[in-house]
Amino acid sequence: MSRRRLLQLSLAAATAVAVTPLSGCTAETRPGPPSPSASAGGRPTTRDRSIRLGDRLSEDLPYRVLEDGDGLERVVREDLADRPGGTRPEPVALAAFGHITDPHVLDATNPGRLSFLWQYLDFEEGYPTSGRFRPQDVLTVHVLDATVRAFNALGQGPESGRPLDALVVTGDLSNSFCTSELDAVVAALDGGRATANPVGRYEGIQDHGRSPRDLFADVWHPDPEPDGADPDNWKARYGFPTVEGLLDAASSPIDAPGADVPWFVGFGNHDETGRYGGSRISPGEQFVDLVRTGSRLPLELPAGMKEPDFWEQAKGGEAARERLLAELPSRTTAASEERDVFDKAAFRKALARSESAVEQPIEEDALYYSFDLSPEVRGIMLNTASPDGSGRGCLDREQASWLVGQLEAVSGSYLDEEGNTQMSEAENRITVLFSHHPLRSFEDDATTADDGGESLARDEVLSILSRFPNLVLWLNGHEHRHRVEAHRGRNGSGGLWEITTASLIDFPQQSRAVELVDNRDGTLSILATLLDHSAADDVRRDGEQSPASLAALSLELAANRPGLDPGSVQGAAGDQNVELLVAAPF
């Protein structure tokens, strides 16, 4: 019997007997010292302490080191329901789980990233987007591994004390839909040797190998400069540190323990190649495919060539593409077929290989499914990635019809399309929806994707969800920021809370511990608590590195992003540690 199956059976046995009562916790705002529940769980949360930027590493440059801050208060939000007065019955926890999103695990040495093009963009324009350079690019596996370990150490809902039922990851598992990236995610979640670098050593633009000056200047180089060499812009202008040996340490595989609970994953736009059955691979994509699995790391355009001319030639025939690649000034690197792109079938196969605890089979070529978060709570995972590979949210009519069927199957009472109440013999179950994209990412009008499937408009999506009062929570990511929004139910009653969680690749690199609690007074509470993967004192800028110190350093690097507005990604207090009240649907 596999480790994954043993986990499923033991958790089912533990939760089928009785749900865990809250130990006197009223979930009111509370700053400062560690709570008994956090101590009992073996790991503090952001309710106990936060991480912030402290002193400058150098007096005259902006880079700051991490330090501990005060715990973040929990904000009680009553947008959808008020807490009744009077004596409160003892509440009961229905589910406790971790929400992780947007780990963007990537192979930072992949030649197919076409990193040489970064030098033709203006560094002064601000921080690069996800398609360009981040100083922490080499540390994405370490952050995901540290996050899984953090949930293992937490072990339970920080307020209810209920043992964690599951971890749920809502898409953008990979950054560049490479097989090595997907394999690293599976190893980090399921346990094993985790690395996204398929060649076992660093060969890329962050080392001090041959590089044009403009490209060198726009990339952080953690190792010391050779004698007489000037530092890059990240060091000279922003004070990013010298961390000798970082690239070697980051390229070593991690012995990942994997999650102690079943895990479920969703599909994001960075996992979507835009390739589907019968689709045409463009000449430009064919050129990138040629580079990504090859042994040449391009460094700059040929003398006199402009970027538009480069792409024009890249879109030529096979001979033209090979000629262009030969003309690009390059370094030799180890080739690897593991850098090839994966498709939906490979995504499904990788997850099946890990025996992910999906109870209902994934339908045909669709990466959406339903599952049991706990004996009391049903989970539904949507695939909202657009088939064309763009960043917009997409829910086609076929998947929408499937979703309605799944919701009807766990709803004894719901509204039909006309708003009429329908009764059924279905067993009522509280339901939680998961997807990569938030509602805001869907377009105002219905659109037709490249594969011919029509995607619902934003209002149509919300109209479906608002028909089912037992659907009380929607968790997603994509935006790389924290946000919590209330959506009223049809006819103004009940409603749905939407929680968007920030990414693991960009600041603040946090996840959420989520607890669903029946207050037994006509309301439910959704308790969402932010969890840091590392502590401030885990950071090492010299000496021997460990997976834990590398993950902590990633957070410090991300927090020092030039031009970062922390408030825009952390959200307001009501987007962070929250108790969200909603009317109990039955």
C-alpha positions, 0 to 999 in steps of 0.5 A: 500500500502506498504512502499516499493511500495510507494517508487517505485511509488514516485521515478518513478514520480520524475525521469520520468519528467526530469533528473537532470542537474549537477550544474556547476560541471566539476568533476575535481580533487579537495581536501579539503573543503566540496563541495556545493553538499555534503553540499546540500546532508546533508552528507559529502563524502570522497571528503570532508574528509577522516578517518585515523589512528591518535595517539596511544591509548597507547604509547608502543602498536600499536593500534591507534585511528581514526581521520579525514583527508583531502578529497580525490581528484577525479581522471579523467581516460580517458583509454577508451575515451578522454574528447573533448575540446571546450565549454562543454554543460550542462551535464545530470545525468541519474542515481544515486545509492549506491553500497554496497558489502560484509556486511558479517552479522554474528551471532558471537555466532553461535556454528557452527563457530567451533571457538574452532579450532582457538586455534590450529592455530598460532596467529603469522601467521598474521590476520585471514581470513574471516573463523576465528576471527575478533574483529569486528565480533559482529558489522556487523549489526551495520555497514550495518545499519550505511551504509544505514543511510549514504546513506539516509542522502546523499540522492543524487548524490554528484556531480550531485545532482540527487536524489538517485534512488536505493541501490544495494548490490552485495552479501555476505550478510551473512557470514555463510548462517544462517537464522538469518543473512539473516533476519538481512540483510533484516531488515537493508535494509527494516526497522525493528528490526535488529539483527543476534543474535537469542537468544538476549544475548551474549554467546560466546568466547569473554566473560569471561566465561570458556575458554581454555587459548590458545583460550582465548589468541587468541580472543579479550575480550572487557570487563575488565579482572577478578581480577588477569587474564592476558589480551588476545593477542589482548590487550597485544601485539597490544593494543586493548582497553577495552570497557566495556559493548560492548558485551551486547550493540552489542547483542541488536536489532537495530531499523533500518530505512531501505533504503529510496530508492528501494534496490536490492541484489545479491548472493555471495559465503558466501550466497551459501551453496553448497547445491542444489536440489538433492545434498548430504550433507556431513557427515562433514556438517551434524556435523556442522549443528548439532552443529550450532542449538544445545545447546553446544559451544565446547571449545577444542578437547578432551585430546589427539585428533588431528584436523585430528582425529576430522574431521575423527570422524565428518565424521562418522555416526549419532551416531558417530557424536553425540558421538563426540559432547558429548565428546568435552569439551563445555559450554551450550548455548541457542539453536536456529533453526534460526541458520540453513542454508538457501538455494536459495529458502529461500533467494528468499522468504526473499527478496520477503517478503521485496518486493524488487523492482525487475521488472522481476521475478527471473527465477526458482531457479536462483538468477539473474534478470534485473531491472530498476536503473532509467527510463534511465538505465537498471540494470542486476544482475548476480549470479556468486556464484559457486554451489559448494560453493567455492570462484571462479566466475561462469557463467554457459551457461544457465545464459550466454544465458539469459544475452545475451538475456537481453542485446539484449533487450536493444541494438539497435546495437550490435555485434554478436559472429562473430563480425558482427554488428547487428541492431534491433528495441530494445530501446537503454538503458544504462546498468549497470551489477552487480555481486558478483565476478569480472572478475579476479575471473573467471578461465582461462578455462571453468570448470564443476561445481558439479551440472553439469553446465559448467562455462564460462572461463574468456575470454568468459565472457569478450567476451560477455560483449564487444559485447554490447556498451551500457553496460558501467559499471560492479560493483562487490565486493568479493575481499574486496578491491577497484579497477577500471579497464578498458576493451576495447570493441570488435575491440578496440572501446567503452568499459566497466569500472569495479569497485570493491568495498571493503567490509563492514566487513574489512577495509576500510568498505566503499561503493560508490555513483555512478552517470551516466552522459551524458556529451552531447559531445559524452562521458559519465562520471561514477562518483564513490565517496567513502562513509564512514559509520561513522565519527572518532568522533563517536567512544566511548570506554567507556560509553553508546553505540549507534548503530552509536558508535558501527559502528564507533568502528567497523571501528577503530577495522578493521583499527587496524588489525595486519599486515594490509597493507592499500594500498592493500585494499584501492587501488591507487588514481585511484581506489577510487574517480574517474570520468571514461570517456567512449564513448556514445554508442548512 
